[in-house]
Amino acid sequence: MDPEAVKELIQEGIPGANIEVVDTTGTKDHFSAIVISDSFEGLSLVEQHQAVYQAVGDHMTKEIHALQLKTYSPAQWAQHNT
């Protein structure tokens, strides 16, 4: 699966999110993603990750073998980058 396709899946499930997806091994089945979304405000890290996994759905067990996540609300992202 292409990193852009993974990004589109996440974008469909979490509209308005800022997303960066990288193929970490070059095999198109191991990815790293940074997802920043207003919808993450007030959610725990586990809940944020669950939202992303829900967005990729069945692709997670088929085309995607590994997905490393870093998720942030805009406020968390701003604090992370100070």
C-alpha positions in Angstrom: 0.0 0.0 0.0 1.3 3.5 -0.9 1.8 6.0 2.0 -0.6 8.4 0.2 -3.3 5.7 0.3 -2.8 5.3 4.1 -3.0 9.1 4.5 -6.3 9.2 2.5 -7.8 6.4 4.7 -6.9 8.4 7.8 -8.2 11.6 6.2 -11.5 10.0 5.4 -11.9 8.7 9.0 -10.6 11.9 10.6 -11.7 14.8 8.4 -9.6 18.0 8.7 -6.6 16.2 10.3 -3.1 17.1 9.3 -1.4 13.9 8.4 2.1 12.7 7.5 2.7 9.1 6.6 6.1 7.5 5.9 6.9 4.0 4.6 9.5 3.1 7.2 10.9 0.0 5.4 10.3 0.5 1.7 8.0 -2.6 1.6 4.7 -0.6 1.5 3.4 -2.4 4.6 5.2 -0.8 7.6 4.3 2.9 8.2 4.9 5.7 10.6 2.2 8.4 10.9 1.8 11.7 12.6 -1.8 12.8 12.9 -2.9 16.2 14.3 -6.6 16.7 14.8 -9.0 19.0 16.7 -11.0 15.8 17.3 -8.3 14.5 19.6 -8.8 17.4 22.1 -9.7 15.9 25.5 -9.0 12.3 24.3 -6.4 10.0 25.9 -3.5 8.8 23.8 -5.2 5.3 23.6 -8.5 6.9 22.3 -6.6 9.0 19.8 -4.8 5.8 18.5 -8.1 3.9 18.4 -9.6 6.6 16.2 -6.7 6.2 13.7 -7.0 2.4 13.7 -10.7 2.7 13.2 -10.0 5.0 10.2 -7.7 2.4 8.5 -10.1 -0.4 9.3 -9.5 -3.8 7.8 -6.5 -2.5 5.9 -4.6 -2.8 9.3 -4.7 -6.6 9.2 -4.3 -7.0 5.5 -2.1 -4.4 3.6 -0.7 -2.7 6.7 1.4 -4.9 8.9 2.7 -2.2 11.2 1.6 1.4 11.9 3.6 3.5 14.3 1.5 6.4 15.5 2.2 9.8 17.0 -1.1 11.6 17.6 -1.7 15.2 18.9 -4.4 17.7 19.3 -3.3 21.1 17.9 -2.5 22.3 21.5 -0.5 19.2 22.2 1.4 19.6 18.8 2.2 23.3 19.7 3.5 22.2 23.1 5.5 19.4 21.6 7.2 21.8 19.2 8.2 24.5 21.7 
